[in-house]
Amino acid sequence: MHKWFGLITVTVFLTLLFSVAPSSAATTVAGYSFNDNAFPDQLLSSYAPVAYPWNTDPAGTSLQAALTGSSLGKDAVSLSDSAYAVLKFNNIFVQNGPGADLAVFELSSAGGSGGGEPVRLTINNITNTYMTYWTGYNNNGYNGAGGGSVSGVYVALIDLNDFQIPSGGLVNVIQINGVQAWGSLGQWDTDYCVFGALNVAPVPIPGALVLFLPGLVGLAAIRRRFKQ
């Protein structure tokens, strides 16, 4: 009885522990290194007007598939300022740490030099616009949802201080916004593709583990009674 109690306790505890441990494997996107789970994996909601829907590439790709994960071989674009998509990181939190906290990658036919196209993010009910810059990497042969041959991989580095997130604060939901095709910023077709967390915090211990701990205490009490 005592041996089995110890084995079951250790097995369950280790299973729960490793189920919430952050991943340490690395994924590289256009020269930037990320934990392999540092990307949003769920589309919570989206909107775009009929005139300027979210277009995705490759053809037939769902909006969730186009905006989640770490592959540069897909993207989504809407040419309306009112369009949005809300993304969630289920496995990690983006943490406000030193330097940039989030990298937003965009594909552009202006590959090979200078500035790319603007990206618009809403976090903590604050919306900011950032210009992207060439990463030095190209994606030759890929045709983006915005039309034309897309060759340049561009990035905007985001500091959560810009959204009034306190130092050490955590975020796991971000909203990306369409960029008006012929707005005050000029003519653009921003092809969003990858969102990677540079500063990462693990997801807290789930409620199931918290509920399980009192049971362990009870089993320990029973074990003590058997010893007596």
Rosetta silent file (secondary structure, phi, psi, omega in degrees, C-alpha in Angstrom):
SEQUENCE: MHKWFGLITVTVFLTLLFSVAPSSAATTVAGYSFNDNAFPDQLLSSYAPVAYPWNTDPAGTSLQAALTGSSLGKDAVSLSDSAYAVLKFNNIFVQNGPGADLAVFELSSAGGSGGGEPVRLTINNITNTYMTYWTGYNNNGYNGAGGGSVSGVYVALIDLNDFQIPSGGLVNVIQINGVQAWGSLGQWDTDYCVFGALNVAPVPIPGALVLFLPGLVGLAAIRRRFKQ
SCORE:     score description
SCORE:     0.000 S_00000001
   1 L     0.000  -45.976 -177.221    0.000    0.000    0.000 S_00000001
   2 H   -66.001  -41.013 -178.715    2.748    2.413    0.996 S_00000001
   3 H   -64.022  -45.778 -179.534    4.813    1.643   -2.090 S_00000001
   4 H   -64.857  -37.837  178.267    1.844    2.086   -4.444 S_00000001
   5 H   -58.930  -46.896 -179.273    0.829    5.330   -2.750 S_00000001
   6 H   -63.960  -41.093 -178.987    4.259    6.818   -3.318 S_00000001
   7 H   -64.966  -46.155  179.722    4.411    5.646   -6.933 S_00000001
   8 H   -62.722  -43.216 -178.734    0.957    7.027   -7.802 S_00000001
   9 H   -60.680  -48.990 -178.567    1.673   10.339   -6.074 S_00000001
  10 H   -64.729  -42.187 -178.601    4.987   10.886   -7.876 S_00000001
  11 H   -62.087  -47.907 -179.086    3.562    9.803  -11.256 S_00000001
  12 H   -64.861  -42.739 -178.871    0.557   12.134  -11.092 S_00000001
  13 H   -62.765  -45.061 -179.176    2.615   15.059   -9.812 S_00000001
  14 H   -66.637  -37.034  177.460    5.241   14.710  -12.543 S_00000001
  15 H   -60.330  -46.587 -179.842    2.545   14.372  -15.221 S_00000001
  16 H   -68.254  -37.760 -179.268    0.891   17.590  -14.097 S_00000001
  17 H   -62.556  -49.528 -176.160    4.216   19.355  -13.658 S_00000001
  18 H   -74.378  -17.961  177.184    5.470   18.604  -17.149 S_00000001
  19 H   -70.551  -18.683  179.787    2.087   19.406  -18.686 S_00000001
  20 L  -114.724    2.249 -178.933    2.606   23.085  -17.758 S_00000001
  21 L   -71.160  137.462  179.453    6.387   23.335  -18.204 S_00000001
  22 L   -68.927  147.044  178.658    7.419   25.848  -20.888 S_00000001
  23 L   -72.779  142.988  179.421    9.011   24.451  -24.018 S_00000001
  24 L  -110.715   -7.261  178.361   12.747   25.021  -24.371 S_00000001
  25 L   -66.109  150.849 -173.987   13.173   23.908  -27.985 S_00000001
  26 E  -108.343  142.486  172.907   14.054   26.704  -30.388 S_00000001
  27 E  -124.563  133.502 -179.629   12.395   27.786  -33.639 S_00000001
  28 E  -108.012  130.332  177.345   14.057   30.342  -35.913 S_00000001
  29 E  -126.163  112.706  177.528   12.037   32.751  -38.042 S_00000001
  30 L    48.406   43.642  175.918   13.976   35.092  -40.366 S_00000001
  31 L    90.041   -7.898  178.814   16.959   35.151  -38.002 S_00000001
  32 E  -100.800  136.686 -177.314   14.972   35.540  -34.758 S_00000001
  33 E  -101.920  135.406 -178.808   14.945   32.697  -32.242 S_00000001
  34 E  -135.253  154.807  164.089   11.802   31.702  -30.321 S_00000001
  35 E   -60.093  148.690 -174.328   10.615   28.930  -28.056 S_00000001
  36 L   -71.753   -8.256  175.788    8.725   26.501  -30.267 S_00000001
  37 L  -110.487   19.454 -173.570    5.450   27.282  -28.453 S_00000001
  38 L   -89.708   27.082 -176.630    5.894   31.074  -28.571 S_00000001
  39 L  -126.453  147.019  177.221    3.303   31.630  -31.300 S_00000001
  40 L   -60.813  145.638 -179.180   -0.473   32.153  -31.116 S_00000001
  41 L  -128.956   11.385  179.399   -2.397   28.966  -31.780 S_00000001
  42 E  -147.642  134.826  171.594   -6.029   30.101  -31.706 S_00000001
  43 E   -95.240  114.463 -177.410   -8.160   32.639  -33.568 S_00000001
  44 E   -81.631  -40.865 -179.763  -10.743   33.904  -31.084 S_00000001
  45 E  -164.133  163.564  178.162  -12.698   36.209  -33.394 S_00000001
  46 E  -158.962  161.170  177.331  -12.403   38.237  -36.574 S_00000001
  47 E  -154.275  145.691  169.317  -14.206   40.781  -38.703 S_00000001
  48 L  -157.873  142.371  177.982  -13.796   42.390  -42.094 S_00000001
  49 L   -67.354  157.015 -177.163  -16.242   44.355  -44.260 S_00000001
  50 L   -57.654  -36.995 -176.762  -17.586   42.666  -47.380 S_00000001
  51 L   -68.651  -28.957 -177.466  -15.660   45.041  -49.625 S_00000001
  52 L  -134.425   69.852 -178.665  -12.314   44.196  -48.005 S_00000001
  53 L   -69.467  168.250  170.466  -12.466   40.667  -46.551 S_00000001
  54 L   -72.381  115.711  174.520   -9.546   38.840  -45.001 S_00000001
  55 E   -99.385  136.916 -178.308   -7.784   37.219  -47.950 S_00000001
  56 E  -120.912  157.822  176.083   -5.448   34.333  -47.185 S_00000001
  57 E  -143.032  140.690    0.620   -2.734   32.536  -49.048 S_00000001
  58 L   -61.545  159.766 -177.988   -2.249   29.775  -50.089 S_00000001
  59 L   -55.687  135.817  179.797   -5.767   29.730  -51.506 S_00000001
  60 L    89.053   -4.863  178.528   -8.211   27.949  -49.253 S_00000001
  61 L   -71.050  133.739  176.841   -6.156   28.505  -46.087 S_00000001
  62 L   -69.196  157.467  179.474   -8.329   29.304  -43.087 S_00000001
  63 H   -62.803  -38.358  178.162   -7.738   32.621  -41.353 S_00000001
  64 H   -61.718  -45.440 -179.771   -6.656   30.776  -38.201 S_00000001
  65 H   -64.376  -33.698 -178.009   -4.082   28.726  -40.110 S_00000001
  66 H   -71.510  -27.570 -172.207   -2.789   31.854  -41.873 S_00000001
  67 H  -109.505   -0.928  179.262   -2.222   33.789  -38.636 S_00000001
  68 L  -116.193  166.682  179.913   -1.007   31.110  -36.222 S_00000001
  69 L    79.727 -175.086 -171.605    2.151   29.040  -36.037 S_00000001
  70 L  -112.764    4.908 -176.957    5.668   29.865  -37.197 S_00000001
  71 L   -78.874  136.769  174.719    5.578   29.209  -40.948 S_00000001
  72 L   -87.196    1.341 -176.856    6.358   32.048  -43.342 S_00000001
  73 L   -91.336   27.240  175.599    4.576   30.159  -46.119 S_00000001
  74 L  -155.563  159.929  178.554    1.149   31.657  -45.388 S_00000001
  75 E  -165.562  170.179  177.741   -0.358   35.072  -44.730 S_00000001
  76 E  -143.086  145.615 -178.554   -3.546   37.118  -44.437 S_00000001
  77 E  -145.538  140.054  167.452   -4.425   40.657  -45.511 S_00000001
  78 L  -133.554  135.694 -177.154   -7.406   42.998  -45.296 S_00000001
  79 L   -95.769   37.957  179.331   -7.375   46.452  -46.850 S_00000001
  80 L  -132.245  134.313  176.508   -9.748   47.961  -44.282 S_00000001
  81 L   -65.424  -21.294 -177.577   -8.936   49.816  -41.074 S_00000001
  82 L   -87.666   -9.167  178.968  -12.056   48.286  -39.498 S_00000001
  83 L   -73.805  146.852  176.801  -10.943   44.692  -40.062 S_00000001
  84 E  -153.001  162.359  172.723   -9.481   42.820  -37.124 S_00000001
  85 E  -144.587  130.744 -178.631   -8.457   39.372  -35.911 S_00000001
  86 E  -104.125  123.055 -174.945   -8.030   38.422  -32.242 S_00000001
  87 E  -116.367  147.744 -178.884   -5.337   35.830  -31.541 S_00000001
  88 E  -126.711  137.394  170.007   -4.556   33.873  -28.381 S_00000001
  89 L   -92.776  110.466 -177.497   -1.389   32.231  -27.077 S_00000001
  90 L   -86.220  -22.621 -172.264   -2.668   29.144  -25.246 S_00000001
  91 L  -102.234  -16.185 -178.932    0.684   27.703  -24.156 S_00000001
  92 E  -145.222  171.204  167.060    2.593   30.774  -22.980 S_00000001
  93 E  -113.360  144.749  167.482    2.208   34.408  -21.993 S_00000001
  94 E   -81.341  127.486 -175.856    4.034   37.270  -23.674 S_00000001
  95 E  -110.608  140.486  174.800    5.812   39.057  -20.829 S_00000001
  96 L   -76.888   97.446 -178.561    6.847   42.694  -20.617 S_00000001
  97 L  -120.008 -158.450  179.726   10.556   42.153  -20.122 S_00000001
  98 L   -69.316  138.416  176.780   13.780   43.773  -21.299 S_00000001
  99 L    69.537 -153.778 -179.255   13.778   45.098  -24.865 S_00000001
 100 L   -71.504  143.770 -177.095   11.235   44.023  -27.449 S_00000001
 101 L  -107.213  -23.465 -173.887    8.603   41.543  -26.271 S_00000001
 102 E  -144.100  137.750  175.637    6.865   40.554  -29.510 S_00000001
 103 E  -112.576  128.023  178.461    7.928   40.265  -33.151 S_00000001
 104 E  -112.335  118.473 -177.378    5.339   40.769  -35.894 S_00000001
 105 E  -100.516  141.621 -177.291    6.386   39.463  -39.314 S_00000001
 106 E  -138.744  145.260 -179.459    4.932   40.736  -42.577 S_00000001
 107 E  -103.669  138.274 -175.367    5.586   39.761  -46.191 S_00000001
 108 E  -141.203  144.857  175.615    6.210   42.410  -48.819 S_00000001
 109 L   -76.220   -3.904  178.907    6.926   42.598  -52.520 S_00000001
 110 L   -89.451   28.675 -172.629    9.383   45.370  -51.679 S_00000001
 111 L   -57.474  146.218  172.120   11.879   42.720  -50.581 S_00000001
 112 L   106.786   -6.911 -179.711   15.546   43.403  -50.303 S_00000001
 113 L  -166.612  159.318  164.872   15.771   46.839  -48.766 S_00000001
 114 L    50.072 -147.970 -175.822   14.530   49.503  -46.385 S_00000001
 115 E   -86.029  150.233  179.009   11.108   49.822  -44.810 S_00000001
 116 E  -101.108 -126.968 -175.611    8.182   47.555  -45.426 S_00000001
 117 E  -119.098  159.842 -175.349    4.515   48.088  -44.659 S_00000001
 118 E   -77.352  149.492  170.695    2.733   49.139  -41.453 S_00000001
 119 E  -121.336  145.228 -178.676    1.221   46.753  -38.907 S_00000001
 120 E  -123.413  124.837 -178.615   -1.490   47.778  -36.444 S_00000001
 121 E  -123.114  144.452  172.309   -1.922   46.050  -33.077 S_00000001
 122 E  -119.723  122.015  177.076   -4.424   46.479  -30.263 S_00000001
 123 E  -139.457  136.113  179.321   -3.419   45.313  -26.787 S_00000001
 124 L    57.673   34.913  179.492   -4.952   46.435  -23.498 S_00000001
 125 L    64.243   19.468  177.193   -7.478   48.503  -25.518 S_00000001
 126 E  -118.357  131.164 -179.350   -4.652   50.588  -26.976 S_00000001
 127 E  -110.283  128.629  177.560   -3.942   50.575  -30.724 S_00000001
 128 E  -128.496  150.290  177.238   -0.492   51.371  -32.111 S_00000001
 129 E  -113.655  136.387 -179.794    0.920   51.371  -35.639 S_00000001
 130 E  -130.100  140.205  170.089    4.477   50.269  -36.433 S_00000001
 131 E   -83.341  143.593  178.115    6.438   50.298  -39.669 S_00000001
 132 E   -94.852  157.909 -179.265    8.183   47.044  -40.503 S_00000001
 133 E  -132.067  148.666 -175.986   11.807   46.709  -41.586 S_00000001
 134 E   -61.539  133.811  179.656   13.557   44.149  -43.727 S_00000001
 135 E   -81.991  -10.977 -171.641   14.985   41.226  -41.770 S_00000001
 136 E    92.492   -2.311  179.789   17.614   40.515  -44.402 S_00000001
 137 E  -111.573  145.568  175.347   15.671   37.393  -45.389 S_00000001
 138 E  -116.445  161.282 -179.114   13.648   36.784  -48.528 S_00000001
 139 E  -126.889   59.104 -169.509   10.853   34.349  -49.244 S_00000001
 140 E   -60.304  139.356  176.444   11.420   33.924  -52.964 S_00000001
 141 E    88.821   -2.453 -179.311    8.742   32.276  -55.038 S_00000001
 142 E   -97.892  130.391  178.415    5.924   32.880  -52.577 S_00000001
 143 E  -104.887  117.056 -174.512    2.893   34.851  -53.770 S_00000001
 144 L   -81.461  169.186 -178.930    1.082   36.579  -50.922 S_00000001
 145 L   -65.712  -21.856  179.636   -2.599   37.226  -50.368 S_00000001
 146 L   -78.428   -6.099  179.261   -2.034   40.899  -51.161 S_00000001
 147 L    95.732  153.639  178.727   -1.116   40.044  -54.730 S_00000001
 148 L    82.759  171.827 -179.891    2.190   40.141  -56.573 S_00000001
 149 E   -83.485  118.721 -178.367    5.380   38.239  -55.921 S_00000001
 150 E   -94.408  122.897 -178.788    6.305   38.402  -52.253 S_00000001
 151 E  -124.787  -24.184 -174.482   10.020   38.150  -51.579 S_00000001
 152 E   -98.971  137.200  173.247   10.838   40.191  -48.487 S_00000001
 153 E  -101.986  117.182 -175.505   10.318   39.132  -44.857 S_00000001
 154 E  -114.372  156.806 -176.356    9.785   42.241  -42.734 S_00000001
 155 E  -142.114  145.663  167.037    9.424   42.624  -38.962 S_00000001
 156 E  -117.943  131.320  179.674    8.197   45.108  -36.373 S_00000001
 157 E   -99.229  123.555 -169.330    9.545   44.688  -32.842 S_00000001
 158 E  -108.859  130.067  174.712    6.913   45.481  -30.226 S_00000001
 159 L  -104.321  123.573 -178.206    7.504   46.691  -26.662 S_00000001
 160 H   -65.294  -14.176  172.652    4.548   46.075  -24.339 S_00000001
 161 H   -59.127  -29.962 -179.440    5.385   49.348  -22.578 S_00000001
 162 H   -65.071  -17.366 -178.501    3.746   50.993  -25.605 S_00000001
 163 H  -111.507   18.100  177.797    0.438   49.455  -24.472 S_00000001
 164 L    59.918   33.329  171.785    0.796   50.451  -20.808 S_00000001
 165 L   -86.360  125.901 -176.890    1.525   46.895  -19.697 S_00000001
 166 L   -65.984  159.256  177.277    3.541   47.117  -16.450 S_00000001
 167 L   -56.563  129.016 -176.785    7.026   45.638  -16.188 S_00000001
 168 L    84.938   -6.636 -179.061    6.661   41.896  -15.752 S_00000001
 169 L   -66.536  155.735 -173.875    3.024   42.083  -16.903 S_00000001
 170 E  -117.805  143.230  178.278    1.572   39.240  -18.955 S_00000001
 171 E  -137.429  134.193  172.353   -0.462   39.204  -22.171 S_00000001
 172 L  -130.188    8.147  175.406   -1.842   36.193  -24.053 S_00000001
 173 E  -130.905  129.457  175.910   -4.375   37.865  -26.368 S_00000001
 174 E  -130.188  152.188  175.564   -3.503   40.331  -29.136 S_00000001
 175 E  -117.241  127.513  172.462   -5.615   41.962  -31.834 S_00000001
 176 E  -101.909  151.161 -174.361   -4.235   42.691  -35.272 S_00000001
 177 E  -126.399  144.864  175.292   -5.960   45.235  -37.476 S_00000001
 178 L   -63.907  161.418  179.452   -6.270   45.692  -41.193 S_00000001
 179 L  -120.359  121.314 -175.703   -4.468   48.589  -42.852 S_00000001
 180 L   -57.491  133.604 -172.939   -6.479   50.797  -45.180 S_00000001
 181 L   -61.857  -39.974 -177.446   -5.280   50.419  -48.744 S_00000001
 182 E  -130.569   58.006 -178.290   -5.275   54.132  -49.560 S_00000001
 183 E   -97.474 -165.523 -177.916   -5.273   55.802  -46.169 S_00000001
 184 L   -65.103  -20.568 -179.965   -3.220   58.549  -44.575 S_00000001
 185 L   -84.753   -4.648 -178.847   -0.268   56.154  -44.318 S_00000001
 186 E   108.828 -163.407 -177.983   -0.184   55.687  -48.072 S_00000001
 187 E  -100.025  121.486 -174.806   -0.989   52.666  -50.252 S_00000001
 188 L  -139.601  159.163  164.720   -0.336   49.318  -48.567 S_00000001
 189 L  -140.595   82.221 -173.387   -1.277   45.657  -48.571 S_00000001
 190 L   -70.338  113.178 -178.864    0.067   44.433  -45.234 S_00000001
 191 E   -96.625   91.110  177.639    0.481   40.649  -45.391 S_00000001
 192 E   -67.492  139.205  178.280    0.494   39.469  -41.747 S_00000001
 193 E  -138.684  -46.135 -175.224    2.086   36.050  -41.303 S_00000001
 194 E  -136.632  140.394  177.450    3.882   35.277  -37.990 S_00000001
 195 E  -127.649  112.597 -174.844    3.644   36.635  -34.441 S_00000001
 196 E  -120.196  132.908  178.045    6.400   35.460  -32.091 S_00000001
 197 E   -81.653  122.284  178.858    6.835   36.137  -28.373 S_00000001
 198 L   -86.486  -37.932  174.132   10.402   37.192  -27.560 S_00000001
 199 L  -108.856  119.336 -169.252    9.881   37.396  -23.792 S_00000001
 200 E  -121.171  140.776  171.584    7.940   34.376  -22.594 S_00000001
 201 E  -125.487  141.479 -179.696    6.357   33.335  -19.292 S_00000001
 202 E   -69.075  156.058  174.081    4.854   29.869  -18.714 S_00000001
 203 L   -67.213  134.009 -179.574    1.130   29.377  -18.280 S_00000001
 204 L   -59.398  160.554  177.591    0.336   29.227  -14.532 S_00000001
 205 L   -54.826  128.573 -176.790   -0.502   25.906  -12.885 S_00000001
 206 L   -68.612  159.365 -179.064   -4.040   25.045  -13.979 S_00000001
 207 H   -57.956  -30.305 -179.579   -6.943   24.963  -11.580 S_00000001
 208 H   -60.094  -38.550  178.887   -7.132   21.168  -11.888 S_00000001
 209 H   -69.169  -39.274  178.577   -3.762   20.855  -10.157 S_00000001
 210 H   -61.013  -41.450  178.405   -4.799   23.262   -7.424 S_00000001
 211 H   -68.652  -28.138 -176.987   -7.915   21.160   -6.836 S_00000001
 212 H   -75.358  -29.308 -174.971   -5.819   17.992   -6.860 S_00000001
 213 H   -59.993  -43.622  177.158   -3.445   19.119   -4.104 S_00000001
 214 H   -58.789  -32.139  176.682   -5.982   18.816   -1.237 S_00000001
 215 H   -64.497  -39.402  176.343   -6.554   15.228   -2.351 S_00000001
 216 H   -62.244  -40.366  178.176   -2.850   14.522   -2.003 S_00000001
 217 H   -61.487  -42.510  178.765   -2.952   15.948    1.497 S_00000001
 218 H   -62.995  -42.231  177.621   -5.863   13.639    2.342 S_00000001
 219 H   -63.466  -36.931  177.376   -4.034   10.598    0.967 S_00000001
 220 H   -63.262  -38.180  178.690   -0.991   11.533    3.015 S_00000001
 221 H   -65.267  -40.521  177.725   -3.162   11.620    6.139 S_00000001
 222 H   -62.928  -40.389  179.527   -4.536    8.158    5.329 S_00000001
 223 H   -61.876  -41.653  178.881   -1.009    6.876    4.863 S_00000001
 224 H   -61.955  -37.012  179.352    0.011    8.182    8.268 S_00000001
 225 H   -65.098  -40.062  177.830   -2.951    6.360    9.814 S_00000001
 226 H   -64.283  -38.412  178.482   -1.863    3.077    8.209 S_00000001
 227 H   -61.662  -36.295 -178.732    1.642    3.593    9.596 S_00000001
 228 L   -72.447    0.000    0.000    0.202    4.009   13.077 S_00000001
